[in-house]
Amino acid sequence: MQTAAISPHANIAADVRVGPYAVIEDEVMVCEGCEIGAHAVIKKFTTLGRRNRVFENAVVGGEPQDVKFKGEKSFLVIGDDNLIREGATLHRASGEEETTIIGSRNFLMIGAHVAHNCRIGDDNIFANGAALAGHITVEDHVFLSSDVGAHQFVRFGRYAMVGGKSKIVQDVLPFFVTDGNPPRVRGLNTVGLRRAGFTREERGALKNAYQLLFRSGLPLEEALSSMAQFNDENVNHLINFIKDSQRGFTRERSREGIEEEEFSSEVR
């Protein structure tokens, strides 16, 4: 497109389609099959894998919103087959030679934001206005509803679903639905797990793990020890996710409707 501004120092595959008034800066790599929409901006030090679609007015690879950032060289690396919708903003990392990573087959809807130094896996969906602060980890198959806001350094476990406008300040457990303000675990992400092909036995093991974790009254360490006896791959992932938590994790609302006190997930 004649009105697009494409740097001669960008590496653009021959079949990439670029819309009017799009901007592609120096030291950008855009691989085969990508489509860059009108007025989209691909900033320097960004790599786009194959078959990504960047829609109108998205800004990909912008400088981090970090007061410590001093203009150092850092990167944004994006995998294959992602949909990056209108007005989304994805930032490169803060810190010399550091990288923000976004995997493959993610769907980032209108106005979604991924900040510096995030690590995003595969097959995630971020609905309109979902915003991740810096240094956040999102595993695979996570669904963030509209306007979810997440504090820096939190983690989202795989197959988690988070309800709209939730304010996330602690880790979100895998396989469960988390919702509300303050956010609370509401139960197993049954619909998501069924759609993903989890067997009845696999869902049953996770449901039993949920009961031990939130309903048994056992101390955390004892609950995790009992969960380990299931010898189930997904339950083991849940156990390890909890043990690796640095910020604690979101709990369930008490059955009496009284908010339970937040606690650290550290196992001693």
Secondary structure, 3 states (H helix, E strand, C coil): CCCCEECCCCEECCCCEECCCCEECCCCEECCCCEECCCCEECCCEEECCCCEECCCCEEEECCCCCCCCCCCCEEEECCCCEECCCCEEECCCCCCCEEEECCCCEECCCCEECCCCEECCCCEECCCCEECCCCEECCCCEECCCCEECCCCEECCCCEECCCCEECCEECCCEEEECCCCEEEEECHHHHHHCCCCHHHHHHHHHHHHHHHCCCCCHHHHHHHHHCCCCHHHHHHHHHHHCCCCCECCECCCCCCCCCCCCCCCC
